[in-house]
Amino acid sequence: MISQQEFFARRQRLLAQCQPNSVCLIPAASRVTRSRDTEYTFRQNSDFWYLTGFDEPDTWLLLSNHERHGGSFMAMVCQPKDKDSEIWHGRRLGTEMALARFDLDEAYDLDELPEVLMHWLMGHDQVYFGQGQNATADTLFNGAMQSLREAPKEYSAPVATLDVQPLLHEMRLFKSACEVAVMKAACQISARAHCRAMQSAAPGVFEYQLEAELHHEFAMAGARSPAYSTIVGSGENACILHYTENSKELAANELVLIDAGAEFMGYAADITRTFPVSGTFSAPQKEIYNLVLKAQEKALAMLGPGVTLRDATERVIETLTEGLVALKLLPGTVAENLDSESWRQFFMHGLGHFIGLDVHDVGDYRIDGEDRPLQPGMVLTVEPGLYIAPDAPVAEQYQGIGVRIEDNVVVTATGIEVLTSDVPKTVPELEALLQR
């Protein structure tokens, strides 16, 4: 659990990075229509959640470091208490409770929003706002700015509009100890779900039934939603990177690739495992699987402060290419294949990505044109793979094999900690789990 003290400290830290006499406007997400008069399960905007931990829609967080406020003033615009609406749509916190819970200086009802925005914008030199993320919020913001520009001289709009996202996203890149603890819990829930799905696999079971096993395990642990669309790809479907149809019946002697993670308290896990339906890898399957595992182990061994993702990616590419040449899946020498990048036909994605409140989390991978060295507090995935298309010009026994192995790691002062180690991944471990 992340405390309100931590959320408050994040807001203070954001204000401290803004230019003097600035106002920050951070809108929450709105509900999204699924069909006609039904809506998708509400999911809060990640930036708003990061600063508040508040899960109501259409709310606005307002921050000011204007000198008239002593350099720090915080307010929220939220849905008012409404007995009839709450009977139909659920409880609302309301302004009085918001003041107390979030340690605010002011709180306003949502129906006051246009006037509140004008009042807060007036007299500030800069406004920090993330334009282009929320069309409704953009309209309200632009309307307030235009009204101030057209108002009498005693009213003044900020002279500069700055993007708040670079400041916020740099903050979000480095996870606190509490965030890492929540992410570890998300990974543990996801690990149990992967193990359960593996043990449910058998010829005649459908991919969507394994998806159901995963989602049930997530929900029973308090993670009501997956962090992203779950991938259950058996046989040739494992060669489709973002396969989500999950409609095929599992067949004996196939591999199944599951890429799934729970979202817990707003934070994502992202795990991939590949395993045999029958419980035992065939010789060609084992060769490809062990090559991917070897590449991942080399990456994990070298990751830590000061290392870049590019450094680890190059090591992985070298390892995969050496193995592909040895298995005669690539003709020519290792050097020739590295030079021609022929390995790309089998490994066509990056090694990993940042993860946090978003599964593909925010943060710059390059600084001033250079690859960014990893630093303590960053959390990322490590996910090499090999995908041999059914029509690839290789020996028949390798065609249609897709393997990916993905773990989540946090960078520490001395190296990394693997957060997803509860899911087996060596061939003996997987076969023992499946046969059990």
N, C-alpha and C positions, 0 to 999 in steps of 0.2 A: 504494500500500500504506500502510495506517495502522499506525504502530508501536505496540508494547506500551507504550512510554513515553507515548504520547498516550492510550491507554485507561486507564493508571494515573492520569494527570493528571485525566481525567474523573471517575474515582471519588473522587479527593481533592477535586475541586471540588464534587461532590455532597455529600460529607460536610460540607464547610465551610458549606454553606447550611442544613444541618439544625440544629435546636435542640440545645443541649448535652445530653450523655448520651442520645443517640438511637441506635437501630439501624435499618438499612435492609435489607429483604429483597427481593431481585429474582429471581424464578423464571424459568427458561428455558421455552421451549415444549416440548410433548410431541409425539410422533408422532401422526398422525391417520389413522384407518382409512379407506381408500377403498372397499373392498368385502371382506367376510369377512376373509381373512387377508392382504390386501395393503394397503399404506399409500401415501399421497401422499408425494412427495418432501419430505423434511424442510425446513422453513423456520423459522429461529430467530426468537424474539421480538425485536422491534426494540430495545426498551429494554435487554434483556440483551445483545444484540449491541453496542449503542452503548457499553456499559461494559466489555466483555470481548473482543469479536471471536472468541468461542468458539462452535463450531457443534455441540455435542453436546446431545441432549435431556435434559429432566428434571433439569438442573443448577440449583443455587441459588447466587447471590452474596450474601454476608453482609458488611455494612459496619457498623462501630461507631465513634462518636467519643466514647465513654465516657472519662471522665478516668482510669479505671484502666488504659486502654490508651494513655495519652498523647495522646488525641484522634484516633487513627487506627489502626484494626485491620481487616484484610481477610481473608476466608476464602471458600472455595468448597466446596460439596457436589457431588460428581460421581460418575459411574458408576465402579465399581471395575474394575480389570483383571480379565478373565475369559477364559481361553483358549478355552473352548468357545463362549461367546457371541460372541467376536470372530471365530471361524471362520464363524459363520452370519451375523452382522450387521455386521461391520466392526470396525476397530480403535478402541480407547478410549484416551484420554489417561491416565487414572488419576490418583490423588492426588499421587504423587511428582512426575510431570512437570508437573501443574497448579501445584504450589508454585513450581517454578522458572520456568515460562513466564510466569505472571501476577504474579510478585513478591508472593505471598501470605504471610500470617503463619501460616495454618492451612489444611489441606485435609482433608475427611472423605469417607468412602464413603457412597454414596447410602442404603445400608441403615441408616445411623445417623441419617437425617434427622429423625425425630420427636424424638429425644433432643437432637440438635444445636439444633433450633429452640427447644426449651424452655430450653436452656442459654444461647443467645444472647439470647433475649427477657428473661431474668431480670435484674433489677437496672437495667434501662434505664427512663428516664422516659417516652420516646415511642418508638413504632415507626412507621416509614414503610413503607407497603406498598400496592400497587395492587390493591385488592379489586375483584372483578367481572370480571377479565380472564381468569382461568384457574380453572375450577371445582375441579380437583384441588388446586391450590395454595391456594385459599381454604379447602378442607376441612382441609388440613394446618395452615395458619396458625390457623384457628379452634380446631382441636383442641389445639394447643400453648397458645394463650391460655387456653382453658378449663381445661386441666390445671393451669396455673400458678395460676389463680384459686382452684381447689379444693385446692391443695397446702397444707401447713403454713405457718405464718406466716413462717418463714425464707425462703420463696420468694415472689417478687413479680412480677406481670406489669406491663408498661407501663401507665400510667394513661391514655394517649391514643394512639389510632391515627390517623395522618395519611396523607393520600394522597401518595405519592412522585411521582406522574405530573406534577403541575404544575411541580415543580422540574426533573425530567428533560426534560420536553418543551420547556421554555424553553431549556434547554441545547442540545437537538437542533435547535432552530430556526435557530441561528447556526452555519453550517458553517465548519470550519477550512480552511486552505489544502489540507491533505491530502484532506479530504472533497471539496472542489471538484474536485481533480484526479481522484479516482475517479469523480465524477459526470460530468466531462468525458469520461472514457473510456467510460462507459456511453452517453453521448450520441453519441459517435463510432461506436461499434458499432451503435447504433440507426440512425444516419444511413446507414451503409452498407447496412443491411438494407432501409431504405425505398427507397433507390435501386435495389437489386436487385429488390425486389418491383415497382416501377414498370416496370422494363424487362422483367419477366416477364408483364406484363398484356397480354392480347389477347382478342378475341372468342373465346368457347369455353372459355377458362380459367375455373376455378371459384374462388370466393372463398377456399376452404380451401387451394387450391394457392398462392395468394399468402401466406396465413398460414404455410404450410410453408416458403416461401422466407425469410420473416422469421425464423422460429424456427431454421432451419438456420444462417443467418448469425450469429444470437446465439450459438448453441452453439459454432460453430467458432471464435469469438473468446473463449470461456471464460465466456460468460454463459449458463448452462445453462437458465435459466428466464426467461420474460417477466416484467416487473414487474406485469402485470395481464392480464386476458383480452383477447386481441388482437381488435380490431374491423376487419373488412374488409367495408365496406358499399358495394355497387355499386347504381347507379340509385336507386330509392326507398328502399332500405335505408339510404342515407346520412342519411336524415331520422330514423332511430331512433338516439337518442343513444348507448345502450349495446347496440347490436346485436352479438351474438357468435355467431349461428348459423353465419355464414360458409359458407353452403351453396349460394348462387345462382351460376348460370353468368353470366359477364360478357357483356354485349352491346355491339355497336358503338354509338358515339354516346352512351354513358353516361359518367358520372363515377364514380370509385371513391374513397371516403374510407377511408383507413387510419389508425387510431389505435393505435400500438404502441410499446413501449419495452422495452429489455432491463433486467434486474436484474444488476448487476455488482458483486461483492464486497459485496452487501447493499444497494446504492444503486440507485435507479430512474431511468430516463429515461422521458419521456412526450412523444411526437412525433405530430402529426397532419398529414397532407398529403392533398390532394384533387387528382385528376388525371384526364384523359380516357382512356378505354380505347383510343380510336382514335389517340391521340397528338396530337390537335388539339382545342382547345376550340371549341365552337360559339359563335355570337355571344351568345345568352342565358346560356350557362354562363360565358363570359368576363366578362360584365357582373356577375353575382353574385360570381364569384371575385374580381375586382378590387376590388369593394366591400368584401369581407371582408379582403382584403389591405391595403387603404387604412386600414381601421379598426385592424388590428393594428399597422401601421407608426406610426400616431399614438400608440397606447398605448406602444409600445417607445420612441418618441422622448421621452416625458415621464417614464418610470419612472426612479427613482433615490432616494437617501436623502431622507426627508422627505415623499415622495409616498405617498398611500394607494392601495390597490386601488380604492377607491370613486372617487377622482379619475380614474383611468384608465378605469374602467368607464363613467363618465358621458361621457367623451370618445368612447369607442367607440360608445355608444348614440346620441349625437348624429350621429356620422358615418354609422352604419348607417341611421338614420332619414332623414337627408337623401338618401341614395342610394335608399332604398326609395320615398320620395316622388317622386324624379326619374324612377324607372323605372315609376311609377304602380302599384306593388305595394301602396302605402298611399294611400288617398284623403285629401284635406284638406291642410292645411299642416303643415310640420315642427313648429311650436309645438303645434298641436292634437294631433298624434300623440305628441309627447313628454309632453304633459299627460295624455293618456288611456292612455299606455303600450301603445298598440296594436302596437308593435314586438315585444312579448313573444310574439306568435304565431309569429314567425320566429326569435327569439333568446331562448331560455328558460333558459339556464344562466348561471353566473357567468363572469367574464372569466378567472379563473385560480385556482390554489391552490398552497400550499407543497408542495414535493417534496423527498424525501431518502431515508431508509431505508424510508419508506412512500411509495407514489406519491401518495396524498393525505396529506401528512405532517402531523405534529403542530405545534402552535403556535397561539396566540391571535390572531385577526384583529382583535379589539377589546380595548381596555384601558380599564377604568373607563367603559364605555359608549360610548367614542369609537373611530372607525376608527384602526387602528394604522398609523403611518407606517412605510414601509419603512426598513430599516437595512442597512448592509454585512454580508454573510455570509448573508443570507436568499436562498434559491433558490426560484423559483416558475415556474409555467407562465403563458403568455399565449396564450389560445385563443378568439378571437371566432369566431362561426359564423353562418350563416343556413341555415334548414331550411324549405323551402317544400313543404308536404305535397302529395301527389298530388291531393287534393280541395280545395286552398286556393282561395279566390275571387279568383284572379288570372288573367292571360293564360296560355293553355295552354302556351306555350313555356317558362314558368318553373316549371310544376308538377313536383314530384318531384325538384327540384334541392336537394341538401344539400352544403354546403361548410363545412369547419372547417380552420383553419390554426393549429397549435400549436407553440410553441417554449418552451424552458427557458432561463431567465436567472438569473444570480447578480447580486445588488446589490453594487456596488463603492463605494468612497469618492466617486467622481465621477459615477456613473451605473449602467449595467448592462453585463454581458458576456453575449452570446448564446452558449449552449453548443451549440446545435443548428444552427448556420449551415451545416453541411456538406450539408444537404438542400436542393436547389433549391426555390424557392417562387414566383418571378415566372413569369408566363405564358411569356415567351420561354425562360427557363431550363428550365422543365418540358417544354415542347414539344421543345426541343433534346435533352434527356436521353431522352425517350420515343422520338423518331425515330432516335436513335443506337442 
